[in-house]
Amino acid sequence: MRPLIALFGATASGKTALSLALAQRFGAEILSCDSVAVYRHMELGTAKPTPAERALVPHHLLDLYDPNQACTAGGYARHARTVLDSLAEREVLPILAGGTGLYARALLDGLFPSPPQDANLRERLRALAATRGAAQLHRVLQRLDQAAAARIHPNDVPKAIRAIEVSLAARRPISEQWQAGRDGLTGYRVLRLWLNPDRKELYRRIDARAAAMFANGLVEETRRLIDEFGPECRALTSLGYAEASAVLRGEMTEAEAIRQAQQGHRNYAKRQTTWFRKEAELHPTHPLHGPGNSSQVLDEAVQLVSAHLAGAEKV
């Protein structure tokens, strides 16, 4: 059983700083777990590790796709498992670090096997939502699968569409498929760490980071991405880029965009915290109560990783 360190946390919680410190301490390499950092050419709005940080420690699973290409949780997991196999051959400790909970779940716990997308059906369902409203789409889902409808918010059109699509394609409710066997990661002893700093401090860090993104040229980076990949590029709907795009369209000032991006990132951090709290209820997880650049948090994390590695050697 090979050891694997999984470090999770909300945006701006300090995952990069802590993962770098742990990787240098234990001779590890870092696997990014971020649904936007997988895209090339998107640097400022993703808070990727800098070139200097990447020079200190090898990083994986960054820059896998162009912004106009789709990345799914399953596709990410396949890339990640290939990297893990390579590190295992070299006997290098992997540190999984990021804030995209679904990607982490896909890698560590597996996802249920789902049918491929049906482009025609998706277009019809989008048209239904556009003409008759999200509530009507949700009622369709309720008729197909009441359990899934109870878990999906009536206004969450993308999730409702996917649930309907999967239920129809497989000819069984998606909630039943959720209970089917998952292709979980095997052969690893996973130590899960969760950075959970004080909310006030986290929001302060989020606001400073969002402002710095714009000060460092996020609007101009977004302009270049639109010129190359088009304004409808899905990756440009992510936080920061969506607000920068609005500035370029003349819909808001840069100051307004910064405030909206700050609020959006705070809302996202709240959702991430809720996700990882629920994950901690399912899996043994060690919460680290402070930002990742705190010496106290680093000392605690080092002790936990050291104990985990010592336990792995005894297995």
C-alpha positions in Angstrom: 0.0 0.0 0.0 1.7 3.2 -1.2 1.2 6.4 0.7 -0.6 9.4 -0.8 -1.2 12.8 0.7 -4.4 14.6 -0.2 -4.5 18.3 0.7 -7.8 20.0 0.3 -9.1 23.5 1.0 -11.0 26.5 -0.2 -9.6 29.0 -2.7 -6.9 31.2 -1.1 -6.6 28.9 2.0 -2.9 28.5 1.3 -2.8 25.0 -0.4 0.1 26.0 -2.7 2.3 27.2 0.1 1.7 24.2 2.3 2.0 21.6 -0.6 5.3 23.2 -1.6 6.7 23.0 1.9 5.6 19.4 2.4 6.9 18.4 -1.1 10.3 19.9 -0.4 10.4 18.3 3.1 9.5 14.8 1.9 10.9 14.7 -1.6 7.3 14.6 -3.1 5.8 15.8 -6.3 2.5 17.7 -6.5 -0.7 16.8 -8.4 -2.9 19.8 -8.9 -6.6 19.2 -8.3 -8.2 22.3 -9.9 -10.8 22.3 -12.6 -9.6 25.6 -14.1 -5.8 25.1 -13.7 -6.1 22.2 -16.2 -6.4 24.9 -19.0 -3.4 26.3 -20.8 -2.9 30.1 -21.2 -5.1 30.8 -18.1 -2.6 31.9 -15.5 -3.7 35.0 -13.6 -7.3 34.0 -12.9 -6.4 30.4 -11.8 -3.7 31.3 -9.2 -1.5 28.5 -10.6 1.9 27.9 -9.0 4.4 30.4 -10.5 7.2 29.3 -12.7 9.6 29.8 -9.7 7.4 27.5 -7.6 7.2 24.9 -10.3 11.0 25.0 -10.5 11.2 24.1 -6.8 8.9 21.0 -7.1 7.6 19.1 -10.1 3.9 19.8 -10.6 1.5 17.6 -12.6 -2.0 18.0 -14.1 -1.6 21.7 -15.0 -2.1 22.9 -18.6 -3.7 19.7 -19.9 -6.3 21.3 -22.3 -6.9 24.4 -24.4 -9.6 26.6 -23.0 -12.1 25.6 -25.7 -11.7 21.9 -24.9 -13.9 20.1 -22.3 -12.4 18.6 -19.2 -14.6 16.3 -17.1 -14.0 14.8 -13.7 -13.6 11.4 -15.2 -11.0 12.7 -17.8 -9.1 14.4 -15.0 -9.1 11.2 -12.9 -7.7 9.2 -15.9 -4.8 11.7 -16.3 -4.2 11.7 -12.6 -4.0 7.9 -12.3 -1.4 7.8 -15.2 0.7 10.3 -13.2 0.3 8.2 -10.0 1.5 5.1 -11.9 4.6 7.1 -13.1 5.4 8.3 -9.6 5.0 4.8 -8.2 7.5 3.5 -10.6 10.0 6.1 -9.4 9.0 5.6 -5.7 8.1 9.2 -5.3 5.5 10.4 -2.8 2.5 12.1 -4.5 0.8 15.1 -2.9 -2.7 15.8 -4.3 -3.5 19.5 -3.7 -6.5 21.5 -4.7 -10.0 22.7 -4.1 -12.2 21.0 -6.8 -13.9 18.4 -4.6 -15.6 16.5 -7.5 -12.2 15.9 -9.2 -10.8 14.6 -5.9 -13.7 12.3 -5.5 -13.4 11.1 -9.1 -9.7 10.2 -8.5 -9.9 8.8 -5.0 -13.4 7.3 -4.7 -14.3 6.8 -8.3 -17.4 7.9 -10.2 -20.3 5.7 -11.3 -20.0 4.7 -15.0 -22.2 7.0 -17.0 -23.3 7.0 -20.7 -21.8 9.5 -23.2 -23.4 12.8 -23.7 -26.3 13.1 -26.2 -25.9 16.4 -27.9 -29.3 16.5 -29.5 -31.1 15.7 -26.2 -29.1 18.3 -24.4 -30.1 20.9 -26.9 -33.8 20.0 -26.6 -33.5 20.2 -22.8 -31.7 23.5 -22.9 -34.5 24.9 -25.2 -37.1 23.6 -22.7 -35.4 25.4 -19.9 -35.0 28.6 -21.9 -38.7 28.7 -23.1 -40.6 27.3 -20.2 -38.2 27.8 -17.3 -35.9 25.8 -15.0 -38.9 24.7 -12.9 -40.5 22.9 -15.9 -37.1 21.1 -16.5 -37.0 20.1 -12.8 -40.5 18.7 -13.1 -39.4 16.5 -15.9 -36.6 15.2 -13.7 -39.0 14.6 -10.8 -41.1 12.4 -13.1 -38.0 10.4 -14.0 -36.2 10.3 -10.6 -37.7 11.8 -7.5 -34.6 11.0 -5.4 -32.3 12.9 -7.9 -34.7 15.8 -8.1 -34.6 16.1 -4.3 -30.8 16.5 -4.4 -30.6 18.9 -7.4 -31.7 22.5 -6.9 -34.6 23.5 -9.1 -32.6 26.3 -10.6 -29.5 24.2 -11.4 -30.2 23.6 -15.1 -26.9 21.9 -16.1 -27.2 19.3 -13.4 -30.8 18.7 -14.1 -30.0 18.2 -17.8 -27.3 15.8 -17.1 -29.4 13.8 -14.7 -32.3 13.5 -17.2 -29.8 12.6 -20.0 -28.1 9.9 -17.9 -31.5 8.5 -16.7 -32.9 8.2 -20.2 -29.7 6.9 -21.8 -29.2 4.1 -19.2 -33.0 3.5 -18.9 -32.7 3.6 -15.1 -32.9 6.5 -12.7 -29.6 8.3 -12.1 -30.0 7.9 -8.3 -29.8 4.1 -8.8 -26.7 4.5 -10.8 -25.1 6.6 -8.0 -25.4 3.5 -5.9 -23.6 1.3 -8.5 -20.1 0.3 -8.1 -17.4 3.0 -8.3 -13.9 2.6 -9.7 -12.1 3.8 -6.6 -8.4 4.2 -6.4 -6.7 1.1 -5.0 -3.2 0.3 -3.7 -2.9 3.5 -1.7 -3.1 4.6 1.9 -4.5 8.1 1.7 -3.9 10.8 4.3 -6.6 13.5 3.8 -5.7 16.9 5.2 -8.2 19.8 5.1 -7.1 23.4 5.4 -9.9 25.2 7.2 -8.7 28.7 8.3 -10.9 31.2 10.1 -13.6 32.6 7.8 -12.7 36.2 8.4 -9.0 35.6 7.5 -10.0 33.5 4.5 -12.2 36.2 3.1 -9.5 38.8 3.6 -7.1 36.6 1.6 -9.7 36.0 -1.1 -10.3 39.8 -1.5 -6.6 40.5 -1.7 -6.1 37.8 -4.3 -9.0 38.8 -6.5 -7.8 42.5 -6.5 -4.2 41.3 -7.3 -5.5 39.3 -10.3 -6.9 42.4 -11.9 -3.9 44.6 -10.9 -1.6 42.0 -12.6 -3.4 42.1 -15.9 -6.4 39.7 -15.8 -8.4 41.9 -18.2 -5.6 41.9 -20.8 -5.1 38.1 -20.4 -8.8 37.6 -20.9 -8.7 39.8 -24.0 -6.0 37.5 -25.5 -8.0 34.4 -24.7 -11.1 35.8 -26.3 -9.1 36.8 -29.4 -7.7 33.2 -29.7 -10.6 31.0 -28.5 -13.7 33.2 -28.9 -16.0 34.9 -26.4 -18.2 31.8 -26.0 -15.3 29.7 -24.6 -16.7 27.9 -21.6 -13.6 28.2 -19.5 -14.0 32.0 -19.6 -17.2 31.7 -17.6 -15.1 30.8 -14.5 -14.7 33.3 -11.7 -12.5 36.2 -12.5 -12.6 35.6 -16.2 -16.3 36.2 -16.3 -16.0 39.5 -14.6 -13.0 40.5 -16.8 -15.0 39.6 -19.9 -17.8 41.9 -18.6 -15.3 44.8 -18.4 -14.2 44.2 -22.0 -17.9 44.2 -23.1 -18.3 47.6 -21.3 -20.9 46.1 -18.9 -19.0 47.1 -15.7 -16.0 49.1 -14.6 -12.9 47.3 -13.4 -13.6 48.4 -9.9 -17.1 46.9 -10.1 -15.6 43.7 -11.6 -13.2 43.4 -8.7 -15.9 43.7 -6.2 -18.1 41.1 -8.0 -15.1 38.7 -8.4 -14.4 39.1 -4.7 -18.0 38.3 -3.8 -18.1 35.4 -6.2 -14.9 33.9 -4.8 -16.2 34.2 -1.2 -19.4 32.4 -2.2 -17.4 29.7 -3.9 -15.2 29.3 -0.8 -18.3 28.8 1.3 -19.5 26.0 -1.1 -16.1 24.4 -1.1 -16.0 24.4 2.7 -19.5 22.8 2.8 -18.3 20.1 0.4 -15.1 19.3 2.3 -16.9 19.2 5.6 -19.3 16.6 4.2 -16.4 14.7 2.7 -14.7 14.7 6.2 -17.9 13.0 7.5 -17.4 10.2 5.0 -13.6 9.7 5.3 -11.1 10.2 8.1 -9.8 13.7 7.6 -7.5 15.9 9.6 -8.6 19.6 9.7 -5.8 22.1 9.8 -7.2 25.3 11.4 -5.2 28.0 9.8 -3.8 29.2 6.5 -1.3 27.0 4.7 1.6 29.5 5.2 1.3 29.3 9.0 4.2 27.8 10.8 1.9 26.1 13.2 -0.1 24.5 10.4 3.1 23.4 8.7 4.4 21.8 11.9 1.1 19.9 12.4 1.0 18.8 8.8 4.6 17.6 8.9 3.9 15.5 12.0 0.8 14.0 10.4 2.6 13.1 7.1 5.6 11.7 9.1 3.3 9.4 11.1 1.5 8.4 7.9 4.7 7.5 6.1 5.9 5.6 9.1 2.7 3.6 9.2 2.9 2.9 5.5 6.4 1.4 6.0 4.9 -1.1 8.6 2.1 -2.3 6.3 
